[in-house]
Every structure is written in C-alpha cells, then in structure tokens.
Amino acid sequence: MSTATRVFVARVAGLPVFDPNGDQVGRVRDVVVGLRTGRDAPRVLGLVVEIQAHRRIFVPIGRVNTIDPEAVVLTSGTVSLRRFDKRAGETLVLAELLDRRVSLHATGEEVTVLDIAMEQMRTGDWLLTRIAVRPTSTGGLRGRRRGEVRQVNWDEVSGFSLPEDGQGAANLLAVFEKLRPADLAGVLHDLSGKRRHEIAAALDDERLADVLEEMSEEEQVELLGGLEDERAADVLEAMAPDDAADLLGELPAEEAERLLELMEPDEAGPVRSLLAYSDDTAGGLMTPEPVILPPNATVAEALARIRSAELSPALAAQVYVVRPPYETPTGRYIGTAHFQRMLREPPSSLISAVVDTDISPLNPDCPLSDVTRHLASYNLVAVPVVDSEQRLLGAVTVDDVLDHVLPPGWRDHRETTGG
C-alpha cells in the first residue's frame, strides 16, 4: 500500500489506527490543527482517535508513521490515554471547519467548505493545503455550473478565523453518517454549544431522537431547549417513551407540560403515565411498549415480531403473553416466553405452551434496588411490570437499569463497550 503525502480529512475519518505490531488501537474521528494568522496554512497537531469504550484520545501527528487509504499506522512509543480535551487555539477540522462559508480572495465570492486536504511537507510537518469548495450563492462561481465542486489552495480563501452564525452541518453529517447514535453523541459532546445546536438542526427527528437518548441529562436539556417547541415535541415523539419521560422530568413542570400538549395524544399518553412514577422505581424505569401477544399466537408469529430492527436486544429477548386488550395496560398477564425457548419449539406451536410462569413480575412501585436484585437473581435482561389487577404495564430492561445505577456523568466519559 502506498503512503499518502496528501489526503482529504473526510477520507481519514473512520480509518483504523494500528500500532507498529499491527494491533488496532482505535479509529480516527477528527484532525486537530492550529489556525494561524494571515494566509499561512494551519499546522496539523494530531489526530483524535477513538479507542475502546468510546474514549477519545489525542495522538500527536509526530507519532503517525503512515497514512494510506486503508489505515493509519503509528510509530513506536507511548501514547497518552488521557481523554481528549480541545485546548485554546486548537480547531477540529471535521467538526468545526466543514460546512463553513468562506470567501475567495480573487472574486470575493462566498463558497462552502466540503472537505480539506492535509499534506506532508519535506520537513515532515503536516499542513492544511487544499480546500474542496462549492458555491454558496445561487449564481455560483463565474463561468461555472451551479453547485460545481472545485479545489483551491488554503491561501486563496479567507474567513476561517471569523465567527459564523448559522453554519451548516450537511457535509459533517455525511462523514459521520454510519456512526452509531452513541458514537455521534460522543462527537457532539466534544463540540461547542453553538456547533451542537447547528448539527441538531440538521439531523432529522428520528436520528436526533436516537442521539439524544445516548447523551447526558444536561446535554439533552440543552439541545432540546435550542429547538422550537413544535420541533422539540416531534423529537420527543420519536424517542422511546421511557427516555422521553426521563428527559421531560429534567425540565421545569410548565415547560414539560407545554411540550406534552404539543405532542400527539397517542404519543403523549404513555409518557404521561410514566411521569406519574418516581424515576427510581420499576414504573419510572419501564418502557410501555414491550412485545405483547395473545395466548393463541404461534411461535412463528412471536419470532417474527422480535426480529424487528426497531427493538433493542433486551426487549427482543422475550415476549409477554396477556389476555385482551393488548395495549398497555393490557388484560391479565399470563407469562413470559423467552426467545431461546421459542427457538427450540416447532413454529406452529402456540406461544401459550412455552410461557414461563415461575418468575414473578414486579409492581410499578418496586424500588430500583429490588429491580436490580430481581434481574441479577434470575439472570434476566428484562422483567414485566404489572399493576394490582395483574395487568401488564410495561417492562424494565437491563439497559434502563444500568442508566440509573452507573455514576452520574458516566456518558461524558463514554465508558461503554462498542465499536
């Protein structure tokens, strides 16, 4: 593989990073540079690399041996595993420079930055040298078709050092399109409040809802507060009811009620029900939308339901069998069918024949400590919650419990597994 001396930063994002022994260290998430006065090209200071547990660290550019289309390889030596924190005077290329509107010196025309190339000089230093741009104005560049992309030298533009209102996010989001919500939440965590709001504005409701569910309470409140009320209500509708209830519980009562009034009644109803319980009880932890089936459903029907990509692994692990009605609160709870048991049965078997009735459901006032103990005692990933009349209200999953038992601010350190 050839070693590149010029590479566009968007193509570096996501590349695996290997040590000299060939062991993967992590993946590139951004490039850190120091902007300079005048027309001098910025010096590349290093890479932001995401290692295990979603921790982002800084790798000095001097530790980079090669950059090729498939990987980044480091030189020998040690790298600090301290969490990356951007210092004064440092700029993140992808997060802060993409989508910027800058001006061409020759014509004064405004263009939008699509990508930026970093290039290694004979001295070994890396500088930002070339910029891929597209006309911002409808007229485009003189003599060029509207929207045509061209490359210019760094010293041919100005405006990177000026504050900008309303910076877009389309090109940044294109780079991070395949990131999981938890990873994109980590990217947003490292940005300024202004940039977070710009990216939130560019995300569609479903994607923003998924990302919000992976952020800390403080960041959730900040981002939701930056949205217009109608948009905020739409995003809340796209969130899981238990996550929406948790977020609304962090807001002043009047503000929460205003957003609930703007939500569709069918979406607001389950959220209101959850808000009636303390957040450290089974009722406050549960989701009101587990997989529910009647006793005359077949194993084949149950397996088809849990194949839904919208279900979390914990919710897909079991099916709750009840009498009608089949929306929470349901009719009388009968029992739980575990997916491993269903896999061992003929598809035509009735689900009622494989339900587990030995494990007792929880009541909604059950405290968090008892919920945790119950899950651990029976090696469960989810447990049903029923009321005094044995009607199914919802289910508490192990991931909901972990959100509450981990120390405050755990999301800020990204101490979760994943890739």
Residue, then its C-alpha position, 0 to 999 in steps of 0.5 A: m500500500s502506498t503512503a499518502t503525502r496528501v489526503f482529504v480529512a473526510r477520507v481519514a475519518g473512520l480509518p483504523v489506527f494500528d500500532p507498529n505490531g499491527d494491533q488496532v488501537g482505535r479509529v480516527r474521528d477528527v484532525v486537530v490543527g492550529l489556525r494561524t494568522g494571515r494566509d499561512a496554512p494551519r499546522v496539523l497537531g494530531l489526530v483524535v482517535e477513538i479507542q475502546a469504550h468510546r474514549r477519545i484520545f489525542v495522538p500527536i501527528g509526530r507519532v503517525n508513521t503512515i497514512d494510506p487509504e486503508a489505515v493509519v499506522l503509528t510509530s513506536g512509543t507511548v501514547s497518552l490515554r488521557r481523554f481528549d480535551k480541545r485546548a485554546g487555539e486548537t480547531l477540529v477540522l471535521a467538526e468545526l471547519l466543514d460546512r463553513r462559508v468562506s470567501l475567495h480572495a480573487t472574486g470575493e465570492e462566498v463558497t462552502v467548505l466540503d472537505i480539506a486536504m492535509e499534506q506532508m511537507r519535506t520537513g515532515d510537518w503536516l499542513l492544511t493545503r487544499i480546500a474542496v469548495r462549492p458555491t454558496s450563492t445561487g449564481g455560483l462561481r463565474g463561468r461555472r455550473r451551479g453547485e460545481v465542486r472545485q479545489v483551491n489552495w488554503d491561501e486563496v480563501s479567507g474567513f476561517s478565523l471569523p465567527e459564523d452564525g448559522q453554519g451548516a452541518a450537511n457535509l459533517l453529517a455525511v462523514f459521520e453518517k454510519l456512526r452509531p447514535a452513541d458514537l455521534a453523541g460522543v462527537l457532539h459532546d466534544l463540540s461547542g454549544k453553538r456547533r451542537h445546536e447547528i448539527a441538531a438542526a440538521l439531523d432529522d427527528e428520528r436520528l436526533a431522537d436516537v442521539l439524544e437518548e445516548m447523551s447526558e441529562e444536561e446535554q439533552v436539556e440543552l439541545l432540546g431547549g435550542l429547538e422550537d417547541e413544535r420541533a422539540a415535541d416531534v423529537l420527543e415523539a420519536m424517542a422511546p417513551d421511557d427516555a422521553a419521560d426521563l428527559l421531560g422530568e429534567l425540565p421545569a413542570e410548565e415547560a414539560e407540560r407545554l411540550l406534552e400538549l404539543m405532542e400527539p395524544d397517542e404519543a403523549g399518553p404513555v409518557r404521561s403515565l410514566l411521569a406519574y412514577s418516581d424515576d427510581t422505581a420499576g414504573g419510572l424505569m419501564t418502557p410501555e411498549p414491550v412485545i405483547l401477544p395473545p395466548n393463541a399466537t404461534v411461535a412463528e408469529a412471536l419470532a417474527r415480531i422480535r426480529s424487528a430492527e426497531l427493538s433493542p436486544a433486551l426487549a427482543a429477548q422475550v415476549y409477554v403473553v396477556r389476555p385482551p386488550y393488548e395495549t398497555p395496560t393490557g388484560r391479565y398477564i399470563g407469562t413470559a416466553h423467552f426467545q431461546r425457548m421459542l427457538r427450540e419449539p416447532p413454529s406452529s406451536l402456540i406461544s401459550a405452551v412455552v410461557d414461563t410462569d415461575i418468575s414473578p413480575l414486579n409492581p410499578d412501585c418496586p424500588l430500583s434496588d429490588v429491580t436490580r436484585h430481581l434481574a441479577s437473581y434470575n439472570l434476566v435482561a428484562v422483567p414485566v411490570v404489572d399493576s394490582e389487577q395483574r395487568l401488564l404495564g410495561a417492562v424494565t430492561v437491563d439497559d434502563v437499569l444500568d442508566h440509573v445505577l452507573p455514576p452520574g456523568w458516566r456518558d461524558h466519559r463514554e465508558t461503554t463497550g462498542g465499536 
